[in-house]
Structures are given as structure tokens and as C-alpha cells.
Amino acid sequence: MSVVRSLAEYRNGGLFVDAGVLTLKDPDNAGLQFDVGSELVVEWRAMTVCLLDALTERYVFSPLFRLIQIS
């Protein structure tokens, strides 16, 4: 696997929210809807990609991961 691409989709961002890794700066925004171009959504998506990239570096390129064969 030479290149891994992350997607800033709601499922990936939701995983980080559920795990407590991503939290809202303003808790009052919880439950509100925002436009996809809003600062909150853009920041969430950017942080999701950064976190996925960090996980990729830590796990996908680790020696243990190389033992897994994907067909």
C-alpha cells in the first residue's frame, strides 16, 4: 500500500466525536445544523483528515500492519 487517502466524511468525523477525540469549541452548538461551508464544518473536516493521516502513519505503516494480507 503506497498511498492511503482519508475521507472527511461524517462517519470518520463521528468516530472521533464518539471517542471523545473531537469536541465542539462551543458546546451550545451541539444538535444544531450548519451549512457545509460553515467554519465549524470546514474545521471538523480538516481535523478529521489530520487525525486519519496521523492514524495512518502510526498503524498502516507499522511493521505489524505489514503482516496483514489484503486481497
DSSP file (Angstrom, degrees, kcal/mol; ACC not computed):
  #  RESIDUE AA STRUCTURE BP1 BP2  ACC     N-H-->O    O-->H-N    N-H-->O    O-->H-N    TCO  KAPPA ALPHA  PHI   PSI    X-CA   Y-CA   Z-CA
    1    1 A M              0   0    0      0, 0.0     3,-0.1     0, 0.0     0, 0.0   0.000 360.0 360.0 360.0 108.3    0.0    0.0    0.0
    2    2 A S        +     0   0    0      1,-0.3     2,-0.4     0, 0.0     0, 0.0   0.794 360.0  27.9 -94.2 -30.2    1.9    3.0   -1.2
    3    3 A V        -     0   0    0      2,-0.0     2,-0.5     0, 0.0    -1,-0.3  -0.995  60.1-171.3-137.2 131.4   -0.8    5.7   -0.8
    4    4 A V        -     0   0    0     -2,-0.4     2,-0.5    -3,-0.1    52,-0.0  -0.985  10.2-158.3-121.2 128.8   -3.7    5.9    1.6
    5    5 A R        -     0   0    0     -2,-0.5     2,-0.3     2,-0.0    -2,-0.0  -0.901   6.0-148.2-109.7 134.1   -6.3    8.6    1.2
    6    6 A S        -     0   0    0     -2,-0.5     2,-0.4    43,-0.0    43,-0.1  -0.727   6.2-144.7 -97.7 148.4   -8.6    9.8    4.0
    7    7 A L        -     0   0    0     -2,-0.3     2,-1.0    41,-0.1     5,-0.1  -0.946   8.1-145.1-113.3 134.1  -12.1   11.0    3.6
    8    8 A A        +     0   0    0     -2,-0.4     2,-0.1     4,-0.1    40,-0.1  -0.326  50.4 144.9 -89.8  52.1  -13.5   13.7    5.8
    9    9 A E     >  -     0   0    0     -2,-1.0     4,-2.3     1,-0.1     3,-0.4  -0.448  65.6-102.6 -90.2 166.8  -17.0   12.2    5.8
   10   10 A Y  H  > S+     0   0    0      1,-0.2     4,-2.7     2,-0.2     5,-0.2   0.804 117.6  57.4 -60.7 -31.9  -19.4   12.2    8.7
   11   11 A R  H  > S+     0   0    0      2,-0.2     4,-1.7     1,-0.2    -1,-0.2   0.917 109.6  44.1 -67.2 -41.7  -18.7    8.6    9.7
   12   12 A N  H  > S+     0   0    0     -3,-0.4     4,-1.4     2,-0.2    -2,-0.2   0.932 117.4  44.8 -68.4 -44.8  -15.0    9.2   10.1
   13   13 A G  H  X S+     0   0    0     -4,-2.3     4,-1.8     1,-0.2    -2,-0.2   0.884 111.1  55.0 -64.0 -38.1  -15.6   12.5   12.0
   14   14 A G  H  X S+     0   0    0     -4,-2.7     4,-3.2    -5,-0.3     5,-0.2   0.849 101.4  58.2 -64.0 -35.2  -18.3   10.8   14.0
   15   15 A L  H  X S+     0   0    0     -4,-1.7     4,-1.8     1,-0.2    -1,-0.2   0.921 108.3  45.8 -59.6 -44.0  -15.9    8.1   15.1
   16   16 A F  H  <>S+     0   0    0     -4,-1.4     5,-2.2     2,-0.2     6,-1.6   0.836 113.5  49.4 -70.1 -32.4  -13.6   10.8   16.6
   17   17 A V  H ><5S+     0   0    0     -4,-1.8     3,-1.4     4,-0.2    -2,-0.2   0.943 111.1  48.9 -68.6 -47.6  -16.5   12.6   18.3
   18   18 A D  H 3<5S+     0   0    0     -4,-3.2    -2,-0.2     1,-0.3    -1,-0.2   0.841 111.6  50.1 -60.3 -33.8  -17.8    9.3   19.8
   19   19 A A  T 3<5S-     0   0    0     -4,-1.8    -1,-0.3    -5,-0.2    -2,-0.2   0.507 115.3-116.8 -83.5  -4.2  -14.3    8.5   21.0
   20   20 A G  T < 5S+     0   0    0     -3,-1.4    -3,-0.2    -4,-0.3    -2,-0.1   0.605  84.9 116.6  80.6  10.7  -14.0   12.0   22.6
   21   21 A V  S   <S+     0   0    0     -5,-2.2     2,-0.5    -6,-0.2    -4,-0.2   0.902  75.0  42.0 -78.0 -42.8  -11.1   12.9   20.4
   22   22 A L  S    S+     0   0    0     -6,-1.6     2,-0.3    -9,-0.2    -2,-0.2  -0.909  72.3 171.0-105.3 130.9  -13.0   15.8   18.7
   23   23 A T        -     0   0    0     -2,-0.5     2,-0.2    -3,-0.1     3,-0.0  -0.942  37.0 -98.8-133.1 157.8  -15.2   18.1   20.7
   24   24 A L        -     0   0    0     -2,-0.3     6,-0.0     1,-0.1     4,-0.0  -0.518  17.8-140.9 -74.9 140.7  -17.0   21.3   19.9
   25   25 A K  S    S+     0   0    0      1,-0.3    -1,-0.1    -2,-0.2     3,-0.1   0.904 101.7  36.3 -62.9 -41.0  -15.4   24.6   21.0
   26   26 A D  S >  S-     0   0    0      1,-0.1     3,-2.5    -3,-0.0    -1,-0.3  -0.918  73.3-161.2-116.3 103.4  -18.8   25.8   21.9
   27   27 A P  G >  S+     0   0    0      0, 0.0     3,-1.7     0, 0.0    -1,-0.1   0.721  86.7  73.9 -57.5 -21.0  -21.0   23.0   23.5
   28   28 A D  G 3  S+     0   0    0      1,-0.3    -3,-0.0    -3,-0.1     4,-0.0   0.679  85.2  66.8 -66.0 -15.6  -24.1   25.2   22.7
   29   29 A N  G X  S+     0   0    0     -3,-2.5     3,-1.8     2,-0.1    -1,-0.3   0.581  73.4 116.1 -80.3  -9.5  -23.6   24.2   19.0
   30   30 A A  T <  S+     0   0    0     -3,-1.7     3,-0.1     1,-0.3     0, 0.0  -0.376  81.7  14.5 -62.2 133.3  -24.4   20.6   19.8
   31   31 A G  T 3  S+     0   0    0      1,-0.3    -1,-0.3    -2,-0.1     2,-0.2   0.319  99.8 118.4  85.7  -8.9  -27.6   19.5   18.0
   32   32 A L    <   -     0   0    0     -3,-1.8     2,-0.4     1,-0.0    -1,-0.3  -0.517  62.6-123.4 -86.1 158.8  -27.6   22.5   15.7
   33   33 A Q        -     0   0    0     -2,-0.2     2,-0.3    -3,-0.1    -1,-0.0  -0.835  26.8-168.8-102.8 142.3  -27.4   22.2   11.9
   34   34 A F        -     0   0    0     -2,-0.4     2,-0.1     4,-0.1     0, 0.0  -0.952  28.2-103.6-130.3 149.2  -24.7   24.1    9.9
   35   35 A D    >   -     0   0    0     -2,-0.3     3,-2.2     1,-0.1     6,-0.4  -0.393  35.6-116.9 -64.9 146.5  -24.1   24.7    6.3
   36   36 A V  T 3  S+     0   0    0      1,-0.3    -1,-0.1     5,-0.1    -2,-0.0   0.729 115.6  51.9 -61.8 -21.1  -21.4   22.5    4.7
   37   37 A G  T 3  S+     0   0    0      4,-0.1    -1,-0.3     5,-0.0    -2,-0.1   0.391  84.3 119.1 -94.5   3.4  -19.3   25.6    4.0
   38   38 A S  S <> S-     0   0    0     -3,-2.2     4,-2.5     1,-0.1     5,-0.2  -0.272  77.1-113.9 -69.0 156.8  -19.5   27.0    7.6
   39   39 A E  H  > S+     0   0    0      1,-0.2     4,-2.6     2,-0.2     5,-0.2   0.881 115.7  54.6 -57.3 -40.8  -16.3   27.4    9.6
   40   40 A L  H  > S+     0   0    0      2,-0.2     4,-2.3     1,-0.2    -1,-0.2   0.928 111.7  42.5 -61.4 -46.6  -17.4   24.7   12.1
   41   41 A V  H  > S+     0   0    0     -6,-0.4     4,-2.6     2,-0.2     5,-0.2   0.901 114.1  51.0 -69.0 -41.2  -17.9   22.1    9.4
   42   42 A V  H  X S+     0   0    0     -4,-2.5     4,-2.3     2,-0.2    -2,-0.2   0.916 112.7  46.5 -63.3 -43.0  -14.7   23.0    7.5
   43   43 A E  H  X S+     0   0    0     -4,-2.6     4,-2.7    -5,-0.2     5,-0.2   0.912 111.6  51.7 -64.5 -42.4  -12.7   22.8   10.7
   44   44 A W  H  X S+     0   0    0     -4,-2.3     4,-2.3    -5,-0.2    -2,-0.2   0.937 112.0  46.0 -59.5 -47.3  -14.3   19.5   11.6
   45   45 A R  H  X S+     0   0    0     -4,-2.6     4,-2.1     2,-0.2    -1,-0.2   0.902 112.8  49.9 -64.0 -41.4  -13.5   18.0    8.2
   46   46 A A  H  X S+     0   0    0     -4,-2.3     4,-2.3     1,-0.2    -2,-0.2   0.916 112.3  47.0 -64.7 -43.0   -9.9   19.3    8.3
   47   47 A M  H  X S+     0   0    0     -4,-2.7     4,-2.7     2,-0.2     5,-0.2   0.872 108.9  55.9 -66.6 -35.8   -9.3   17.9   11.7
   48   48 A T  H  X S+     0   0    0     -4,-2.3     4,-2.5    -5,-0.2    -2,-0.2   0.934 109.5  45.6 -60.3 -46.6  -10.8   14.6   10.6
   49   49 A V  H  X S+     0   0    0     -4,-2.1     4,-2.5     2,-0.2    -2,-0.2   0.917 112.9  50.6 -64.0 -43.5   -8.3   14.3    7.8
   50   50 A C  H  X S+     0   0    0     -4,-2.3     4,-2.1     1,-0.2    -2,-0.2   0.917 112.8  46.2 -60.8 -43.7   -5.4   15.3   10.0
   51   51 A L  H  X S+     0   0    0     -4,-2.7     4,-2.3     2,-0.2    -1,-0.2   0.901 112.2  49.9 -67.5 -40.6   -6.4   12.7   12.6
   52   52 A L  H  X S+     0   0    0     -4,-2.5     4,-2.4    -5,-0.2    -2,-0.2   0.893 110.3  51.1 -64.2 -38.9   -6.9   10.0   10.0
   53   53 A D  H  X S+     0   0    0     -4,-2.5     4,-2.4     2,-0.2    -2,-0.2   0.901 109.4  50.6 -63.6 -40.3   -3.5   10.8    8.5
   54   54 A A  H  X S+     0   0    0     -4,-2.1     4,-2.0     1,-0.2    -2,-0.2   0.907 111.4  47.9 -64.1 -41.5   -1.9   10.5   11.9
   55   55 A L  H  X>S+     0   0    0     -4,-2.3     4,-2.9     2,-0.2     5,-0.6   0.892 109.5  54.0 -65.0 -38.8   -3.5    7.2   12.5
   56   56 A T  I  X>S+     0   0    0     -4,-2.4     5,-1.4     1,-0.2     4,-0.8   0.942 109.7  46.6 -60.0 -48.5   -2.4    6.0    9.0
   57   57 A E  I  <5S+     0   0    0     -4,-2.4    -1,-0.2     1,-0.2    -2,-0.2   0.889 116.9  44.8 -61.0 -39.3    1.3    6.9    9.8
   58   58 A R  I  <5S+     0   0    0     -4,-2.0    -2,-0.2    -5,-0.2    -1,-0.2   0.892 131.1  13.9 -74.4 -40.0    1.1    5.2   13.2
   59   59 A Y  I ><5S+     0   0    0     -4,-2.9     3,-1.5    -5,-0.1     6,-0.4   0.870 120.3  51.9-107.7 -49.1   -0.7    2.0   12.2
   60   60 A V  I 3<<S+     0   0    0     -4,-0.8    -3,-0.2    -5,-0.6    -4,-0.1   0.867 117.3  40.9 -64.1 -36.2   -0.8    1.4    8.4
   61   61 A F  T 3 <S+     0   0    0     -5,-1.4    -1,-0.3    -4,-0.1    -2,-0.1   0.246  92.5 111.5 -97.1  14.0    2.9    1.8    8.0
   62   62 A S  S <> S-     0   0    0     -3,-1.5     4,-1.1    -6,-0.2     3,-0.4  -0.508  80.0-114.8 -82.1 156.1    3.9   -0.1   11.2
   63   63 A P  T  4 S+     0   0    0      0, 0.0     4,-0.5     0, 0.0     3,-0.2   0.845 114.5  57.2 -59.6 -34.2    5.7   -3.4   11.0
   64   64 A L  T >4 S+     0   0    0      1,-0.2     3,-1.3     2,-0.2     4,-0.3   0.880 101.2  55.5 -65.6 -37.4    2.7   -5.2   12.5
   65   65 A F  G >4 S+     0   0    0     -6,-0.4     3,-1.7    -3,-0.4    -1,-0.2   0.823  96.4  65.8 -65.7 -30.1    0.3   -4.0    9.8
   66   66 A R  G 3< S+     0   0    0     -4,-1.1    -1,-0.3     1,-0.3    -2,-0.2   0.708  90.3  65.8 -65.6 -18.7    2.6   -5.4    7.1
   67   67 A L  G <  S+     0   0    0     -3,-1.3     2,-0.4    -4,-0.5    -1,-0.3   0.684  84.7  88.4 -75.3 -17.6    1.8   -8.9    8.4
   68   68 A I    <   -     0   0    0     -3,-1.7     2,-0.5    -4,-0.3    -3,-0.0  -0.694  68.7-151.7 -84.9 128.6   -1.9   -8.5    7.3
   69   69 A Q        -     0   0    0     -2,-0.4     2,-0.5     2,-0.0    -2,-0.1  -0.886   8.9-168.1-104.0 128.0   -2.6   -9.5    3.7
   70   70 A I              0   0    0     -2,-0.5    -2,-0.0     1,-0.1     0, 0.0  -0.960 360.0 360.0-115.2 127.6   -5.4   -7.8    1.9
   71   71 A S              0   0    0     -2,-0.5    -1,-0.1     0, 0.0    -2,-0.0   0.434 360.0 360.0-102.6 360.0   -6.6   -9.4   -1.4
